[in-house]
Amino acid sequence: MDATRTDADIQTRVRMYRMMQEGRIFEKRVHDLFLQGLVKGTSHLGIGQEAIAAGFAAALRPEDLVFCTYRGHVHTLLRGASMTALMAELLGRATGICGGKGGSMHLTDVAHRAMGSYAIVGAHMPIAAGAAWAAQARGTGQVVVCFFGDGTTNIGAFHEALNLAAVWELPVVYVCENNLYMEYTPISAVTAVEHPAADRASAYGLEPILIDGNDPDEVHATAVRTVERARSGSGPSLVEAVTYRHGGHSRADPGKYRPDEEVAAWLARDPIPMYRDRLLAAGVPAETLDAVEREAQEAVERATEEARGAPPPDPSSVGTQLWADGGSAWRN
C-alpha cells in the first residue's frame, strides 16, 4: 500500500507501530525465557504476524470482544491487558493474569474484553458467535472479533459458526491468520481451494476478503470497514490475512520443514521494518519512532523483572476458579 494512501491518521499509525514493537519485543523475551527454562509449558509465538493484531486492535472500542487461539500473546496484550500480568502468567507466578494456572495457551482478561486463548483448534468460533448473539440480543453495540489459524478452516466448527453467524446476521468478524502452515503441514497440501478462508466465504453469502496480513495499513482499513459493518447491523465478515510466522509452530519446533528460500522471502517482508520505513516516508520523525522502540523495550524489561520477582501460586489455589461459584465441588 502506498504510504500516502491510507484512511488512518498519523497518530493511529504510530500507535500501531508501538503495538507491533511491544508485541515483537515481548515475544522475543518470552522466547529467551523459555530457553532458560522459566516459561512453564509450551508457547506458540506470533513473531512476524504482529500487523494483524495491531491493525484490528486499533479499530476496536474498549467494549468490543476478542477471541484468539493459543498463539494469542499479542492479541491479549493489545486489548490492554497488563504486560506484567501476562509475563507472570507465562512464568507460572501467582500474579499472572490467570493466577499462574492457565499459562501461554489460556490467556484471558475479561475486564479488557480479551475473552480467552483457545488450545482446541476451532473451539472458540462457535463461542464467538454466541457472544455476538448475546451482544445483538442485548443491543449493546459490541462487535466480536475472532482470530483463528488457517488449519481451522478444515474444522467443522469453522463452517458451523460461519453459517449461524450469516443466518442470524451476527456482529462478528472472523479473521483467518493464514501463515501457510497447519502446525507442520502446508495448508495448501490438504485444502481443495487456494485461499482456505476467502474462497469459502461465498458459501455463506459473505464477501471474499483476502488481504496482505503483513501490511498494517491494509489490515487496519479492512478492520475499520468490517467492524463498522458488524456494528451497523449488516452482519458478519470473513477476512483472510496472509502472513508468516518467523519461527516454528511452537518452541519445540525448529521449523526445518519450510524451504530456506521461502523463509528468506518472508523474512524480507517483515512488517515492522517495512512499516518504519513507510512512516518515515510519510513524514514521521525518526526520533519519534526511536522513542517508541526504546519505550517498548523498557516496558518489557519492567514486566520481566516484576514477573520474575513474583511468588509461585499457593498450592491451595488449585481448587479455585473452576466453576462459576469459584469452587471445585462437582455440581449436578
CORRA-V812444 format. One record per backbone hydrogen bond with DSSP energy under -1.0 kcal/mol. CO is the residue of the C=O (numbers start at 1). NH is the residue of the N-H. If there is no record, write none. Layout:
BEGIN
CO|NH ; CO|NH
END
This chain:
BEGIN
2|5 ; 9|13 ; 10|14 ; 11|15 ; 12|16 ; 13|17 ; 14|18 ; 15|19 ; 16|20 ; 17|21 ; 18|22 ; 19|23 ; 20|24 ; 21|25 ; 22|26 ; 23|27 ; 24|28 ; 25|29 ; 26|30 ; 27|31 ; 28|32 ; 29|33 ; 30|34 ; 31|35 ; 32|36 ; 33|38 ; 34|37 ; 43|251 ; 46|49 ; 47|246 ; 49|52 ; 50|54 ; 51|55 ; 52|56 ; 53|57 ; 54|58 ; 56|59 ; 61|64 ; 65|145 ; 66|115 ; 67|147 ; 68|118 ; 70|72 ; 72|76 ; 73|77 ; 74|78 ; 76|81 ; 77|80 ; 82|86 ; 83|87 ; 84|88 ; 85|89 ; 85|97 ; 86|90 ; 87|91 ; 88|93 ; 89|92 ; 90|40 ; 93|96 ; 96|99 ; 98|101 ; 103|106 ; 109|112 ; 109|114 ; 110|113 ; 113|66 ; 113|115 ; 114|109 ; 116|68 ; 120|123 ; 122|125 ; 124|128 ; 125|129 ; 126|130 ; 127|131 ; 128|132 ; 129|133 ; 130|134 ; 131|135 ; 132|136 ; 133|137 ; 134|138 ; 135|139 ; 135|140 ; 143|65 ; 144|173 ; 145|67 ; 146|175 ; 148|177 ; 149|152 ; 150|153 ; 151|154 ; 152|155 ; 155|158 ; 156|160 ; 157|161 ; 158|162 ; 159|163 ; 160|164 ; 161|165 ; 162|166 ; 163|167 ; 164|168 ; 165|170 ; 170|172 ; 171|144 ; 172|237 ; 173|146 ; 174|239 ; 175|148 ; 176|178 ; 176|241 ; 177|179 ; 178|243 ; 180|187 ; 181|183 ; 182|184 ; 182|185 ; 185|182 ; 186|189 ; 187|190 ; 195|199 ; 197|200 ; 200|203 ; 201|204 ; 201|206 ; 202|205 ; 209|240 ; 211|242 ; 212|215 ; 215|219 ; 216|220 ; 217|221 ; 218|222 ; 219|223 ; 220|224 ; 221|225 ; 222|226 ; 223|227 ; 224|228 ; 225|229 ; 226|230 ; 227|231 ; 228|232 ; 229|234 ; 230|233 ; 237|174 ; 239|176 ; 240|211 ; 241|178 ; 242|213 ; 250|253 ; 255|258 ; 259|263 ; 260|264 ; 261|265 ; 262|266 ; 263|267 ; 264|268 ; 266|269 ; 267|270 ; 270|274 ; 271|275 ; 272|276 ; 273|277 ; 274|278 ; 275|279 ; 276|280 ; 277|281 ; 278|282 ; 279|284 ; 280|283 ; 285|289 ; 286|290 ; 287|291 ; 288|292 ; 289|293 ; 290|294 ; 291|295 ; 292|296 ; 293|297 ; 294|298 ; 295|299 ; 296|300 ; 297|301 ; 298|302 ; 299|303 ; 300|304 ; 301|305 ; 302|306 ; 303|307 ; 304|308 ; 305|309 ; 307|310 ; 311|94 ; 314|317 ; 315|318 ; 317|320 ; 323|326 ; 326|321
END
